[in-house]
Amino acid sequence: MKVLNSINNAIDKKGACYLVLIDPDKISGEKLGEFAAYCSKSGVDGFLIGGSLMINGDLSRSIDIIKQNSNLPTIIFPGSVSQVTPNADALLFISLVSGRNAEQLIGHHVMAAPIIKKYNIEPISTGYILIESGKSTTVEYISSSKPIPRHKPEIAAATALAAEYIGMKMIYLEAGSGADSSVPDETVKLVSSVCSVPVIVGGGLRNCSEISRKVENGAKVIVTGNYFEDENNLGKIKEFADAVHFKTGIFV
């Protein structure tokens, strides 16, 4: 549980943990190395690597490049069973609990489990909950599952609580890559209030005030992804990290 412990330690020390999602289809090679190094010196706590699709990207090579340029944890964010590689530090073992597609709930997991065991990758069981974001997202289409309506936080809370009772170590509230709107603050607040495991929030986060609100409402892990595929936004990584790490100013 080395990586999960490092996430929990970041939460305890800094108030919340900041992870950056990298899609190997979108950034690779020298630019990826430079990006990983920049994230490391800007306060990022770890990397998620993966995507709903993998057309031209090389997941294993991307992880190698990140490791060559950073000491931060590398965590696979798998879009399919094929996105399991032995050089990662951990893997989010995601069950899409907001949907009713059996393959996304347990089917793919049965295929992936022996591979994860063979590679000795740390699995972090995660209840994955899609929240309506204003438009259809890639993950919604690929997973063949409907998101929870954004005006129904009680459904998200009951779903998250069920996932925790099943044994999930984390709850991931996802608006989707490039979402028009992030997960509503009231949903984050209600889910965080009923769950005792860390709540992750990702999708549609584009500014510090939005990130601060998610943390204030109980989010313990913040994930940003395609916002930083635009090089013009790179300078905001440190600002985002500072917005997540609200305890730092108290203890340092």
C-alpha positions in Angstrom: 0.0 0.0 0.0 3.0 2.3 -0.6 1.3 4.6 -3.1 -2.0 4.8 -1.3 -0.1 5.6 1.9 1.7 8.4 0.1 -1.6 9.8 -1.1 -3.0 9.7 2.4 0.2 11.2 3.8 -0.2 14.1 1.4 -3.8 14.6 2.5 -2.8 14.6 6.2 0.1 17.0 5.7 -1.2 19.3 3.0 -5.0 19.1 3.3 -5.5 17.5 0.0 -3.4 15.6 -2.7 -2.9 16.9 -6.3 -2.5 14.4 -9.2 -1.9 15.3 -12.8 -3.4 13.0 -15.5 -1.3 12.3 -18.5 -2.7 10.8 -21.7 0.2 9.2 -23.7 -1.8 9.9 -26.9 -1.5 13.7 -26.2 2.0 14.1 -24.9 5.1 12.0 -25.3 8.9 12.0 -25.8 11.0 15.0 -24.8 7.9 17.2 -24.1 6.6 14.6 -21.6 10.0 14.5 -19.8 10.0 18.3 -19.5 6.4 18.3 -18.3 7.1 15.6 -15.7 10.1 17.6 -14.4 8.1 20.8 -14.3 5.3 19.2 -12.4 7.7 17.7 -9.8 9.1 21.2 -9.0 5.7 22.8 -9.0 4.1 20.9 -6.1 2.3 18.0 -7.8 2.0 14.9 -5.7 1.8 12.2 -8.3 0.8 11.2 -11.9 -2.1 9.3 -13.3 -1.2 7.8 -16.7 -3.8 6.5 -19.2 -6.8 7.3 -21.2 -10.1 6.0 -22.6 -8.4 5.2 -25.9 -4.8 4.5 -26.8 -4.3 5.1 -30.5 -0.6 6.1 -30.9 0.6 6.5 -27.3 2.9 4.0 -25.6 1.9 3.7 -21.9 5.0 1.8 -20.8 7.4 4.1 -22.5 5.5 7.1 -21.1 5.9 5.8 -17.6 9.6 5.2 -18.2 10.0 8.8 -19.3 8.1 10.1 -16.3 10.3 8.1 -14.0 13.5 9.3 -15.6 12.4 12.9 -14.9 10.5 12.6 -11.6 10.5 10.7 -8.4 6.7 11.1 -8.0 4.4 8.1 -7.9 3.2 6.8 -11.3 -0.4 5.4 -11.2 -2.1 3.8 -14.1 -5.5 5.2 -14.9 -6.6 2.3 -17.1 -9.0 2.7 -20.0 -8.8 -1.0 -20.7 -7.2 -4.2 -19.6 -4.4 -3.6 -22.2 -3.3 -0.6 -20.2 -1.5 -2.6 -17.5 2.3 -2.5 -17.5 4.8 -3.7 -14.9 6.8 -0.5 -14.6 4.1 1.5 -12.9 4.0 2.1 -9.1 0.3 1.5 -8.8 -3.0 1.2 -10.6 -6.4 2.6 -9.9 -8.5 -0.6 -9.8 -11.7 1.2 -11.0 -15.2 -0.1 -10.8 -17.7 2.1 -12.6 -20.3 2.0 -9.9 -22.5 4.7 -11.3 -23.3 2.5 -14.3 -25.0 -0.8 -14.7 -22.6 -2.2 -17.3 -21.4 -5.5 -15.8 -18.1 -5.4 -17.7 -17.2 -2.1 -16.2 -18.3 -3.2 -12.7 -16.4 -6.6 -12.6 -15.9 -8.1 -16.0 -12.7 -6.4 -17.1 -11.4 -6.7 -13.5 -11.4 -10.5 -13.7 -9.2 -10.3 -16.8 -6.9 -7.7 -15.3 -6.4 -9.2 -11.8 -4.0 -12.0 -12.7 -1.9 -9.5 -14.7 -1.7 -7.1 -11.8 -0.8 -9.9 -9.5 2.0 -11.1 -11.9 3.4 -7.6 -12.3 3.2 -6.9 -8.6 1.5 -3.6 -9.1 -0.2 -2.0 -6.2 -4.0 -2.0 -6.9 -6.0 0.9 -5.4 -9.7 -0.1 -5.5 -11.7 2.9 -6.6 -15.4 3.5 -6.9 -15.7 5.5 -10.1 -18.8 7.7 -10.4 -19.6 9.7 -13.6 -21.5 12.9 -13.0 -23.3 14.8 -15.8 -21.1 17.6 -17.1 -23.1 19.3 -19.7 -22.1 17.2 -22.7 -21.5 13.6 -23.7 -17.9 12.6 -22.7 -15.5 10.0 -24.1 -15.7 7.9 -20.9 -19.5 7.9 -21.1 -19.5 6.7 -24.7 -16.8 4.1 -24.2 -18.3 2.7 -21.0 -21.8 2.6 -22.4 -23.1 4.1 -19.1 -25.2 7.1 -18.2 -23.8 9.7 -15.8 -25.6 10.6 -12.6 -27.7 13.8 -13.2 -25.8 16.7 -11.8 -28.9 17.9 -9.8 -29.2 14.6 -8.0 -26.3 14.7 -5.4 -28.2 12.2 -3.2 -27.9 9.5 -5.8 -24.1 10.1 -6.0 -23.9 10.0 -2.2 -25.8 6.7 -1.9 -23.7 5.2 -4.7 -20.4 6.3 -3.1 -21.5 5.0 0.2 -22.4 1.6 -1.3 -18.9 1.5 -3.0 -17.2 2.2 0.4 -19.3 -0.5 2.1 -18.2 -2.9 -0.7 -14.6 -2.1 0.2 -13.4 0.6 -2.2 -10.5 2.6 -0.8 -11.3 5.7 -2.7 -14.3 7.4 -4.5 -13.7 9.1 -7.8 -16.3 11.8 -8.8 -15.6 12.3 -12.6 -17.1 15.0 -14.8 -15.1 13.7 -17.8 -12.1 14.9 -19.8 -12.8 18.4 -21.2 -16.1 18.6 -19.4 -18.2 21.8 -19.8 -18.8 21.8 -16.1 -17.0 20.3 -13.1 -18.7 18.1 -10.5 -21.1 20.4 -8.6 -19.9 21.6 -5.2 -23.0 20.3 -3.5 -22.3 16.8 -4.8 -18.7 16.9 -3.6 -19.9 18.1 -0.2 -22.6 15.5 0.3 -20.5 12.6 -0.9 -17.6 13.7 1.3 -19.9 14.0 4.3 -21.2 10.5 4.1 -18.0 8.7 3.1 -15.0 8.1 5.3 -12.6 7.2 2.4 -10.9 10.0 0.3 -13.0 11.5 -2.4 -11.3 12.3 -5.7 -12.6 15.0 -8.0 -11.7 15.4 -11.6 -12.9 16.8 -14.9 -13.6 20.4 -16.0 -11.3 22.1 -13.4 -9.8 25.1 -15.1 -9.0 27.7 -12.3 -7.9 27.9 -8.7 -11.2 29.2 -7.3 -13.0 26.1 -8.6 -10.3 23.8 -7.2 -10.4 25.6 -3.8 -14.2 25.1 -3.7 -13.9 21.4 -4.3 -11.4 21.1 -1.5 -13.4 23.3 0.9 -16.4 21.0 0.2 -14.4 17.9 1.2 -12.5 16.7 -1.9 -9.2 15.0 -0.7 -7.7 14.4 -4.1 -7.8 16.8 -7.1 -7.1 15.6 -10.6 -6.4 17.9 -13.6 -5.6 16.6 -17.1 -6.2 18.0 -20.5 -6.1 21.6 -19.3 -2.3 21.3 -19.4 -2.1 19.9 -22.8 -2.2 23.5 -23.8 1.3 24.7 -23.2 0.0 28.2 -22.5 -1.5 26.9 -19.3 1.7 25.3 -17.8 2.4 28.3 -15.6 -0.7 27.6 -13.6 0.4 24.2 -12.3 2.0 25.7 -9.2 -1.1 27.9 -8.6 -3.3 24.8 -8.8 -1.0 22.9 -6.4 -1.1 25.7 -3.9 -4.9 25.8 -4.2 -5.1 22.1 -3.4 -2.5 22.2 -0.6 -4.4 24.6 1.7 -2.7 23.4 4.9 0.8 24.2 3.6 0.7 27.8 4.6 -0.3 26.8 8.2 2.6 24.4 8.8 5.4 25.9 6.8 
